[in-house]
Amino acid sequence: MSEPIIEINHLSYDYPDRRVLSDISLAVRQGEFLAIVGENGSGKSTLIKCILGLLKPEGSIRLFGRELDQFDEWWRISYVSQKAASFNSGFPVTVEEVVEMGLYAKKGLFKRLKKGDRTKVRQALETVGMWDRRSSKVGDLSGGQQQRVFIARALVNDPELMILDEPTVGVDQRYVKEFYEILEELRADKKRTFVLVTHDIHFVSRLVTDVVHLIDGKLGCNCGIKEYWELDEKEIRSLYPVPGRVLVHEGERV
């Protein structure tokens, strides 16, 4: 079995007024598509921030076999925040320039872009349907269009690991479907690894290989997608704090 791309052991994190994550241990291996699910406030985004080194938790995190504090190959990882579309609309930068920024993590600042780099930028923008708006100011775009641009920036450096924190927030439903079709194509063509925070696992269930379900900052479930769907009704109820029923729709439980 290959070494985990992400390895987390006994991770906990406290905000000043409460514990947000408690004793989390999990591993993500190359080619897996991990969905992190749970109610609002369950710690999903906090876990992502810990993985990215934005927060300093208790416990240990390893990326690509190296301790987090020793890891320096951040160009191998791309991140799309659920708030990417809150970019400062007054900042005078074009769509194309925003995507170019994604290349500098690997090339280094102030390096001139080559013809191949320009091709990567074009391909990334075409992937998300924004090439025709490449000269537009980001501040002139809708929230959904801005999010497309930030997704293109995440793709442009051909990352080995993509971490997406509810990337379709503020994006119209037509594009949501198109976006997940893009992810499906990326998974089919390359051995890229994905970690996706989502509220709608049914929408992406055909992509997901593994599920982490957080409940009040603790691991309620850490299993394969098939095992997740095979949980009985009592187990499913234990994952959700509100009353509900298990329904079957076209062969899938919802």
ChimeraX commands (.cxc) that place a marker at each C-alpha (Angstrom):
marker #1 position 0.00,0.00,0.00 radius 0.5
marker #1 position 1.32,3.44,-0.94 radius 0.5
marker #1 position 2.36,6.00,1.64 radius 0.5
marker #1 position -0.45,8.44,2.48 radius 0.5
marker #1 position -0.43,11.83,0.80 radius 0.5
marker #1 position -2.13,13.19,3.93 radius 0.5
marker #1 position -1.64,11.50,7.29 radius 0.5
marker #1 position -3.30,12.94,10.40 radius 0.5
marker #1 position -2.79,11.51,13.88 radius 0.5
marker #1 position -4.68,12.55,17.03 radius 0.5
marker #1 position -5.38,16.07,15.80 radius 0.5
marker #1 position -7.27,18.46,18.08 radius 0.5
marker #1 position -7.87,22.17,17.82 radius 0.5
marker #1 position -9.33,24.74,20.22 radius 0.5
marker #1 position -10.73,28.17,19.59 radius 0.5
marker #1 position -10.65,30.43,22.67 radius 0.5
marker #1 position -14.20,29.51,23.66 radius 0.5
marker #1 position -14.52,25.89,22.57 radius 0.5
marker #1 position -12.89,22.74,21.19 radius 0.5
marker #1 position -13.55,22.50,17.46 radius 0.5
marker #1 position -11.72,19.27,16.57 radius 0.5
marker #1 position -11.06,16.37,18.90 radius 0.5
marker #1 position -8.67,13.44,18.35 radius 0.5
marker #1 position -8.97,13.19,14.54 radius 0.5
marker #1 position -6.90,10.49,12.82 radius 0.5
marker #1 position -7.19,9.68,9.11 radius 0.5
marker #1 position -5.16,9.02,5.98 radius 0.5
marker #1 position -5.66,9.95,2.32 radius 0.5
marker #1 position -3.77,8.06,-0.38 radius 0.5
marker #1 position -2.94,8.88,-3.97 radius 0.5
marker #1 position -5.91,8.76,-6.32 radius 0.5
marker #1 position -8.54,8.82,-3.58 radius 0.5
marker #1 position -11.42,11.29,-3.56 radius 0.5
marker #1 position -12.29,12.07,0.04 radius 0.5
marker #1 position -15.53,13.87,0.87 radius 0.5
marker #1 position -15.64,15.62,4.25 radius 0.5
marker #1 position -19.24,16.06,5.35 radius 0.5
marker #1 position -21.10,17.17,8.46 radius 0.5
marker #1 position -23.39,19.84,9.82 radius 0.5
marker #1 position -22.43,23.52,9.94 radius 0.5
marker #1 position -19.98,24.05,12.80 radius 0.5
marker #1 position -18.81,20.43,12.84 radius 0.5
marker #1 position -15.20,21.44,12.10 radius 0.5
marker #1 position -14.89,20.71,8.37 radius 0.5
marker #1 position -13.26,23.99,7.32 radius 0.5
marker #1 position -11.11,24.06,10.44 radius 0.5
marker #1 position -9.73,20.63,9.54 radius 0.5
marker #1 position -8.85,21.89,6.05 radius 0.5
marker #1 position -7.08,24.94,7.50 radius 0.5
marker #1 position -5.05,22.68,9.78 radius 0.5
marker #1 position -3.98,20.52,6.81 radius 0.5
marker #1 position -2.88,23.65,4.93 radius 0.5
marker #1 position -0.85,24.91,7.89 radius 0.5
marker #1 position -3.10,27.93,8.39 radius 0.5
marker #1 position -3.87,26.80,11.95 radius 0.5
marker #1 position -1.57,25.10,14.47 radius 0.5
marker #1 position -3.37,22.15,16.09 radius 0.5
marker #1 position -2.34,19.56,18.62 radius 0.5
marker #1 position -1.29,16.23,17.11 radius 0.5
marker #1 position 0.59,15.61,13.88 radius 0.5
marker #1 position 0.03,16.12,10.15 radius 0.5
marker #1 position 2.22,14.73,7.37 radius 0.5
marker #1 position 1.99,15.78,3.71 radius 0.5
marker #1 position 3.62,13.62,1.05 radius 0.5
marker #1 position 5.54,11.80,3.78 radius 0.5
marker #1 position 6.93,14.91,5.48 radius 0.5
marker #1 position 5.96,16.60,8.73 radius 0.5
marker #1 position 3.86,19.67,8.07 radius 0.5
marker #1 position 6.41,22.09,9.53 radius 0.5
marker #1 position 9.07,20.66,7.16 radius 0.5
marker #1 position 6.91,20.57,4.04 radius 0.5
marker #1 position 7.83,23.24,1.46 radius 0.5
marker #1 position 6.49,21.92,-1.85 radius 0.5
marker #1 position 3.20,23.77,-1.70 radius 0.5
marker #1 position 2.99,23.92,-5.51 radius 0.5
marker #1 position 1.97,20.23,-5.32 radius 0.5
marker #1 position -1.25,21.30,-3.57 radius 0.5
marker #1 position -4.04,23.61,-4.73 radius 0.5
marker #1 position -6.78,25.04,-2.54 radius 0.5
marker #1 position -10.13,26.58,-3.40 radius 0.5
marker #1 position -11.85,28.25,-0.48 radius 0.5
marker #1 position -15.61,28.57,-0.13 radius 0.5
marker #1 position -14.94,32.30,0.15 radius 0.5
marker #1 position -12.68,32.63,-2.89 radius 0.5
marker #1 position -15.36,34.71,-4.57 radius 0.5
marker #1 position -15.07,37.35,-1.83 radius 0.5
marker #1 position -11.90,38.61,-3.55 radius 0.5
marker #1 position -11.41,42.36,-3.16 radius 0.5
marker #1 position -13.48,43.63,-6.08 radius 0.5
marker #1 position -11.55,46.91,-6.12 radius 0.5
marker #1 position -8.22,45.25,-6.83 radius 0.5
marker #1 position -7.32,46.05,-10.49 radius 0.5
marker #1 position -6.44,42.57,-11.74 radius 0.5
marker #1 position -7.74,40.70,-14.77 radius 0.5
marker #1 position -9.08,37.16,-14.95 radius 0.5
marker #1 position -5.97,36.01,-16.81 radius 0.5
marker #1 position -3.65,37.59,-14.23 radius 0.5
marker #1 position -5.43,35.85,-11.35 radius 0.5
marker #1 position -4.91,32.47,-12.99 radius 0.5
marker #1 position -1.27,33.29,-13.74 radius 0.5
marker #1 position -0.75,33.77,-10.00 radius 0.5
marker #1 position -1.24,30.02,-9.59 radius 0.5
marker #1 position 1.96,29.39,-11.56 radius 0.5
marker #1 position 4.23,31.43,-9.32 radius 0.5
marker #1 position 4.02,28.98,-6.41 radius 0.5
marker #1 position 6.21,26.66,-8.48 radius 0.5
marker #1 position 8.14,29.12,-10.67 radius 0.5
marker #1 position 8.84,31.71,-7.97 radius 0.5
marker #1 position 7.89,35.36,-7.95 radius 0.5
marker #1 position 9.10,37.74,-10.65 radius 0.5
marker #1 position 9.91,34.92,-13.09 radius 0.5
marker #1 position 8.79,35.54,-16.67 radius 0.5
marker #1 position 6.06,33.30,-17.99 radius 0.5
marker #1 position 6.93,31.22,-21.03 radius 0.5
marker #1 position 4.77,30.13,-23.96 radius 0.5
marker #1 position 3.97,26.85,-22.23 radius 0.5
marker #1 position 2.78,28.74,-19.15 radius 0.5
marker #1 position 0.43,30.84,-21.28 radius 0.5
marker #1 position -0.96,27.65,-22.75 radius 0.5
marker #1 position -1.63,26.28,-19.26 radius 0.5
marker #1 position -3.49,29.46,-18.35 radius 0.5
marker #1 position -5.63,29.24,-21.45 radius 0.5
marker #1 position -6.41,25.56,-20.87 radius 0.5
marker #1 position -7.40,26.19,-17.24 radius 0.5
marker #1 position -9.71,29.05,-18.21 radius 0.5
marker #1 position -11.23,27.06,-21.05 radius 0.5
marker #1 position -11.88,24.22,-18.62 radius 0.5
marker #1 position -14.07,26.46,-16.49 radius 0.5
marker #1 position -15.58,28.35,-19.41 radius 0.5
marker #1 position -13.92,31.70,-18.70 radius 0.5
marker #1 position -11.38,32.13,-21.51 radius 0.5
marker #1 position -13.61,34.65,-23.29 radius 0.5
marker #1 position -13.54,36.81,-20.14 radius 0.5
marker #1 position -9.76,36.65,-19.70 radius 0.5
marker #1 position -9.32,40.42,-20.07 radius 0.5
marker #1 position -12.16,41.33,-17.71 radius 0.5
marker #1 position -11.45,42.75,-14.27 radius 0.5
marker #1 position -12.26,40.19,-11.60 radius 0.5
marker #1 position -14.26,42.80,-9.70 radius 0.5
marker #1 position -16.62,43.13,-12.67 radius 0.5
marker #1 position -17.63,39.45,-12.54 radius 0.5
marker #1 position -20.49,37.84,-10.67 radius 0.5
marker #1 position -19.72,35.76,-7.59 radius 0.5
marker #1 position -20.15,32.54,-9.53 radius 0.5
marker #1 position -17.86,33.75,-12.31 radius 0.5
marker #1 position -15.22,34.78,-9.78 radius 0.5
marker #1 position -15.36,31.31,-8.27 radius 0.5
marker #1 position -14.76,29.78,-11.70 radius 0.5
marker #1 position -11.63,31.92,-12.03 radius 0.5
marker #1 position -10.28,30.77,-8.68 radius 0.5
marker #1 position -10.96,27.16,-9.63 radius 0.5
marker #1 position -8.96,27.75,-12.83 radius 0.5
marker #1 position -6.12,29.16,-10.73 radius 0.5
marker #1 position -6.18,25.96,-8.68 radius 0.5
marker #1 position -5.95,23.83,-11.83 radius 0.5
marker #1 position -3.27,25.76,-13.71 radius 0.5
marker #1 position -0.27,24.34,-11.85 radius 0.5
marker #1 position -1.41,20.73,-12.43 radius 0.5
marker #1 position -1.48,19.93,-8.68 radius 0.5
marker #1 position -1.18,16.43,-7.28 radius 0.5
marker #1 position -3.60,17.22,-4.44 radius 0.5
marker #1 position -6.66,19.43,-4.79 radius 0.5
marker #1 position -8.39,20.63,-1.62 radius 0.5
marker #1 position -11.78,22.20,-2.21 radius 0.5
marker #1 position -13.81,23.75,0.58 radius 0.5
marker #1 position -17.38,23.93,-0.77 radius 0.5
marker #1 position -16.07,25.35,-4.07 radius 0.5
marker #1 position -19.49,25.86,-5.65 radius 0.5
marker #1 position -20.85,28.24,-3.03 radius 0.5
marker #1 position -22.36,31.18,-4.91 radius 0.5
marker #1 position -22.21,29.36,-8.24 radius 0.5
marker #1 position -25.41,28.86,-10.25 radius 0.5
marker #1 position -26.80,25.32,-10.40 radius 0.5
marker #1 position -26.08,24.89,-14.10 radius 0.5
marker #1 position -22.39,25.44,-13.49 radius 0.5
marker #1 position -22.36,23.23,-10.39 radius 0.5
marker #1 position -23.16,20.26,-12.62 radius 0.5
marker #1 position -20.52,21.32,-15.15 radius 0.5
marker #1 position -17.92,21.78,-12.42 radius 0.5
marker #1 position -18.32,18.27,-11.06 radius 0.5
marker #1 position -18.17,16.92,-14.60 radius 0.5
marker #1 position -14.78,18.68,-14.84 radius 0.5
marker #1 position -13.61,16.97,-11.65 radius 0.5
marker #1 position -14.77,13.65,-13.05 radius 0.5
marker #1 position -12.67,14.19,-16.17 radius 0.5
marker #1 position -9.63,15.14,-14.09 radius 0.5
marker #1 position -9.98,12.00,-12.00 radius 0.5
marker #1 position -10.27,9.80,-15.08 radius 0.5
marker #1 position -7.19,11.19,-16.80 radius 0.5
marker #1 position -4.69,11.57,-13.97 radius 0.5
marker #1 position -3.83,10.12,-10.60 radius 0.5
marker #1 position -4.76,13.31,-8.82 radius 0.5
marker #1 position -6.03,13.20,-5.23 radius 0.5
marker #1 position -9.02,15.22,-4.06 radius 0.5
marker #1 position -10.31,16.36,-0.68 radius 0.5
marker #1 position -13.72,18.00,-0.95 radius 0.5
marker #1 position -15.79,19.62,1.79 radius 0.5
marker #1 position -19.42,19.40,0.76 radius 0.5
marker #1 position -22.98,19.49,2.05 radius 0.5
marker #1 position -24.31,17.46,-0.84 radius 0.5
marker #1 position -22.55,14.12,-1.00 radius 0.5
marker #1 position -25.32,12.69,-3.19 radius 0.5
marker #1 position -24.42,15.15,-5.94 radius 0.5
marker #1 position -20.79,13.92,-6.00 radius 0.5
marker #1 position -21.29,10.32,-4.90 radius 0.5
marker #1 position -20.10,8.93,-8.25 radius 0.5
marker #1 position -16.75,10.69,-7.70 radius 0.5
marker #1 position -16.17,9.90,-4.04 radius 0.5
marker #1 position -14.09,6.94,-2.86 radius 0.5
marker #1 position -14.04,7.72,0.88 radius 0.5
marker #1 position -16.10,9.69,3.38 radius 0.5
marker #1 position -15.21,11.45,6.63 radius 0.5
marker #1 position -18.31,12.53,8.55 radius 0.5
marker #1 position -17.65,14.97,11.40 radius 0.5
marker #1 position -20.00,15.39,14.34 radius 0.5
marker #1 position -19.21,18.24,16.72 radius 0.5
marker #1 position -15.54,18.02,15.82 radius 0.5
marker #1 position -15.26,14.25,16.21 radius 0.5
marker #1 position -15.07,11.44,13.66 radius 0.5
marker #1 position -18.57,10.05,13.33 radius 0.5
marker #1 position -17.61,7.96,10.34 radius 0.5
marker #1 position -14.41,7.31,8.36 radius 0.5
marker #1 position -15.05,4.74,5.66 radius 0.5
marker #1 position -15.37,3.97,1.95 radius 0.5
marker #1 position -18.30,5.37,0.02 radius 0.5
marker #1 position -19.88,1.91,-0.41 radius 0.5
marker #1 position -19.70,1.29,3.33 radius 0.5
marker #1 position -21.14,4.75,3.96 radius 0.5
marker #1 position -24.23,4.01,1.86 radius 0.5
marker #1 position -24.63,0.64,3.56 radius 0.5
marker #1 position -24.98,2.15,7.04 radius 0.5
marker #1 position -28.28,1.11,8.55 radius 0.5
marker #1 position -30.95,3.66,9.48 radius 0.5
marker #1 position -29.93,3.74,13.15 radius 0.5
marker #1 position -26.32,4.49,12.23 radius 0.5
marker #1 position -27.37,7.21,9.78 radius 0.5
marker #1 position -29.56,8.86,12.41 radius 0.5
marker #1 position -26.55,8.97,14.76 radius 0.5
marker #1 position -24.68,11.10,12.20 radius 0.5
marker #1 position -27.33,13.81,12.05 radius 0.5
marker #1 position -28.52,15.92,15.00 radius 0.5
marker #1 position -31.98,16.54,13.55 radius 0.5
marker #1 position -34.84,14.07,13.10 radius 0.5
marker #1 position -35.15,12.55,9.68 radius 0.5
marker #1 position -36.06,9.50,7.65 radius 0.5
marker #1 position -34.08,7.36,5.26 radius 0.5
marker #1 position -35.73,7.38,1.83 radius 0.5
marker #1 position -34.96,5.44,-1.32 radius 0.5
marker #1 position -34.99,7.30,-4.63 radius 0.5
marker #1 position -34.20,5.47,-7.87 radius 0.5
marker #1 position -32.21,2.86,-6.02 radius 0.5
marker #1 position -30.21,5.30,-3.85 radius 0.5
marker #1 position -30.87,6.20,-0.24 radius 0.5
marker #1 position -31.38,9.87,0.49 radius 0.5
marker link #1:1,2 radius 0.2
marker link #1:2,3 radius 0.2
marker link #1:3,4 radius 0.2
marker link #1:4,5 radius 0.2
marker link #1:5,6 radius 0.2
marker link #1:6,7 radius 0.2
marker link #1:7,8 radius 0.2
marker link #1:8,9 radius 0.2
marker link #1:9,10 radius 0.2
marker link #1:10,11 radius 0.2
marker link #1:11,12 radius 0.2
marker link #1:12,13 radius 0.2
marker link #1:13,14 radius 0.2
marker link #1:14,15 radius 0.2
marker link #1:15,16 radius 0.2
marker link #1:16,17 radius 0.2
marker link #1:17,18 radius 0.2
marker link #1:18,19 radius 0.2
marker link #1:19,20 radius 0.2
marker link #1:20,21 radius 0.2
marker link #1:21,22 radius 0.2
marker link #1:22,23 radius 0.2
marker link #1:23,24 radius 0.2
marker link #1:24,25 radius 0.2
marker link #1:25,26 radius 0.2
marker link #1:26,27 radius 0.2
marker link #1:27,28 radius 0.2
marker link #1:28,29 radius 0.2
marker link #1:29,30 radius 0.2
marker link #1:30,31 radius 0.2
marker link #1:31,32 radius 0.2
marker link #1:32,33 radius 0.2
marker link #1:33,34 radius 0.2
marker link #1:34,35 radius 0.2
marker link #1:35,36 radius 0.2
marker link #1:36,37 radius 0.2
marker link #1:37,38 radius 0.2
marker link #1:38,39 radius 0.2
marker link #1:39,40 radius 0.2
marker link #1:40,41 radius 0.2
marker link #1:41,42 radius 0.2
marker link #1:42,43 radius 0.2
marker link #1:43,44 radius 0.2
marker link #1:44,45 radius 0.2
marker link #1:45,46 radius 0.2
marker link #1:46,47 radius 0.2
marker link #1:47,48 radius 0.2
marker link #1:48,49 radius 0.2
marker link #1:49,50 radius 0.2
marker link #1:50,51 radius 0.2
marker link #1:51,52 radius 0.2
marker link #1:52,53 radius 0.2
marker link #1:53,54 radius 0.2
marker link #1:54,55 radius 0.2
marker link #1:55,56 radius 0.2
marker link #1:56,57 radius 0.2
marker link #1:57,58 radius 0.2
marker link #1:58,59 radius 0.2
marker link #1:59,60 radius 0.2
marker link #1:60,61 radius 0.2
marker link #1:61,62 radius 0.2
marker link #1:62,63 radius 0.2
marker link #1:63,64 radius 0.2
marker link #1:64,65 radius 0.2
marker link #1:65,66 radius 0.2
marker link #1:66,67 radius 0.2
marker link #1:67,68 radius 0.2
marker link #1:68,69 radius 0.2
marker link #1:69,70 radius 0.2
marker link #1:70,71 radius 0.2
marker link #1:71,72 radius 0.2
marker link #1:72,73 radius 0.2
marker link #1:73,74 radius 0.2
marker link #1:74,75 radius 0.2
marker link #1:75,76 radius 0.2
marker link #1:76,77 radius 0.2
marker link #1:77,78 radius 0.2
marker link #1:78,79 radius 0.2
marker link #1:79,80 radius 0.2
marker link #1:80,81 radius 0.2
marker link #1:81,82 radius 0.2
marker link #1:82,83 radius 0.2
marker link #1:83,84 radius 0.2
marker link #1:84,85 radius 0.2
marker link #1:85,86 radius 0.2
marker link #1:86,87 radius 0.2
marker link #1:87,88 radius 0.2
marker link #1:88,89 radius 0.2
marker link #1:89,90 radius 0.2
marker link #1:90,91 radius 0.2
marker link #1:91,92 radius 0.2
marker link #1:92,93 radius 0.2
marker link #1:93,94 radius 0.2
marker link #1:94,95 radius 0.2
marker link #1:95,96 radius 0.2
marker link #1:96,97 radius 0.2
marker link #1:97,98 radius 0.2
marker link #1:98,99 radius 0.2
marker link #1:99,100 radius 0.2
marker link #1:100,101 radius 0.2
marker link #1:101,102 radius 0.2
marker link #1:102,103 radius 0.2
marker link #1:103,104 radius 0.2
marker link #1:104,105 radius 0.2
marker link #1:105,106 radius 0.2
marker link #1:106,107 radius 0.2
marker link #1:107,108 radius 0.2
marker link #1:108,109 radius 0.2
marker link #1:109,110 radius 0.2
marker link #1:110,111 radius 0.2
marker link #1:111,112 radius 0.2
marker link #1:112,113 radius 0.2
marker link #1:113,114 radius 0.2
marker link #1:114,115 radius 0.2
marker link #1:115,116 radius 0.2
marker link #1:116,117 radius 0.2
marker link #1:117,118 radius 0.2
marker link #1:118,119 radius 0.2
marker link #1:119,120 radius 0.2
marker link #1:120,121 radius 0.2
marker link #1:121,122 radius 0.2
marker link #1:122,123 radius 0.2
marker link #1:123,124 radius 0.2
marker link #1:124,125 radius 0.2
marker link #1:125,126 radius 0.2
marker link #1:126,127 radius 0.2
marker link #1:127,128 radius 0.2
marker link #1:128,129 radius 0.2
marker link #1:129,130 radius 0.2
marker link #1:130,131 radius 0.2
marker link #1:131,132 radius 0.2
marker link #1:132,133 radius 0.2
marker link #1:133,134 radius 0.2
marker link #1:134,135 radius 0.2
marker link #1:135,136 radius 0.2
marker link #1:136,137 radius 0.2
marker link #1:137,138 radius 0.2
marker link #1:138,139 radius 0.2
marker link #1:139,140 radius 0.2
marker link #1:140,141 radius 0.2
marker link #1:141,142 radius 0.2
marker link #1:142,143 radius 0.2
marker link #1:143,144 radius 0.2
marker link #1:144,145 radius 0.2
marker link #1:145,146 radius 0.2
marker link #1:146,147 radius 0.2
marker link #1:147,148 radius 0.2
marker link #1:148,149 radius 0.2
marker link #1:149,150 radius 0.2
marker link #1:150,151 radius 0.2
marker link #1:151,152 radius 0.2
marker link #1:152,153 radius 0.2
marker link #1:153,154 radius 0.2
marker link #1:154,155 radius 0.2
marker link #1:155,156 radius 0.2
marker link #1:156,157 radius 0.2
marker link #1:157,158 radius 0.2
marker link #1:158,159 radius 0.2
marker link #1:159,160 radius 0.2
marker link #1:160,161 radius 0.2
marker link #1:161,162 radius 0.2
marker link #1:162,163 radius 0.2
marker link #1:163,164 radius 0.2
marker link #1:164,165 radius 0.2
marker link #1:165,166 radius 0.2
marker link #1:166,167 radius 0.2
marker link #1:167,168 radius 0.2
marker link #1:168,169 radius 0.2
marker link #1:169,170 radius 0.2
marker link #1:170,171 radius 0.2
marker link #1:171,172 radius 0.2
marker link #1:172,173 radius 0.2
marker link #1:173,174 radius 0.2
marker link #1:174,175 radius 0.2
marker link #1:175,176 radius 0.2
marker link #1:176,177 radius 0.2
marker link #1:177,178 radius 0.2
marker link #1:178,179 radius 0.2
marker link #1:179,180 radius 0.2
marker link #1:180,181 radius 0.2
marker link #1:181,182 radius 0.2
marker link #1:182,183 radius 0.2
marker link #1:183,184 radius 0.2
marker link #1:184,185 radius 0.2
marker link #1:185,186 radius 0.2
marker link #1:186,187 radius 0.2
marker link #1:187,188 radius 0.2
marker link #1:188,189 radius 0.2
marker link #1:189,190 radius 0.2
marker link #1:190,191 radius 0.2
marker link #1:191,192 radius 0.2
marker link #1:192,193 radius 0.2
marker link #1:193,194 radius 0.2
marker link #1:194,195 radius 0.2
marker link #1:195,196 radius 0.2
marker link #1:196,197 radius 0.2
marker link #1:197,198 radius 0.2
marker link #1:198,199 radius 0.2
marker link #1:199,200 radius 0.2
marker link #1:200,201 radius 0.2
marker link #1:201,202 radius 0.2
marker link #1:202,203 radius 0.2
marker link #1:203,204 radius 0.2
marker link #1:204,205 radius 0.2
marker link #1:205,206 radius 0.2
marker link #1:206,207 radius 0.2
marker link #1:207,208 radius 0.2
marker link #1:208,209 radius 0.2
marker link #1:209,210 radius 0.2
marker link #1:210,211 radius 0.2
marker link #1:211,212 radius 0.2
marker link #1:212,213 radius 0.2
marker link #1:213,214 radius 0.2
marker link #1:214,215 radius 0.2
marker link #1:215,216 radius 0.2
marker link #1:216,217 radius 0.2
marker link #1:217,218 radius 0.2
marker link #1:218,219 radius 0.2
marker link #1:219,220 radius 0.2
marker link #1:220,221 radius 0.2
marker link #1:221,222 radius 0.2
marker link #1:222,223 radius 0.2
marker link #1:223,224 radius 0.2
marker link #1:224,225 radius 0.2
marker link #1:225,226 radius 0.2
marker link #1:226,227 radius 0.2
marker link #1:227,228 radius 0.2
marker link #1:228,229 radius 0.2
marker link #1:229,230 radius 0.2
marker link #1:230,231 radius 0.2
marker link #1:231,232 radius 0.2
marker link #1:232,233 radius 0.2
marker link #1:233,234 radius 0.2
marker link #1:234,235 radius 0.2
marker link #1:235,236 radius 0.2
marker link #1:236,237 radius 0.2
marker link #1:237,238 radius 0.2
marker link #1:238,239 radius 0.2
marker link #1:239,240 radius 0.2
marker link #1:240,241 radius 0.2
marker link #1:241,242 radius 0.2
marker link #1:242,243 radius 0.2
marker link #1:243,244 radius 0.2
marker link #1:244,245 radius 0.2
marker link #1:245,246 radius 0.2
marker link #1:246,247 radius 0.2
marker link #1:247,248 radius 0.2
marker link #1:248,249 radius 0.2
marker link #1:249,250 radius 0.2
marker link #1:250,251 radius 0.2
marker link #1:251,252 radius 0.2
marker link #1:252,253 radius 0.2
marker link #1:253,254 radius 0.2
view
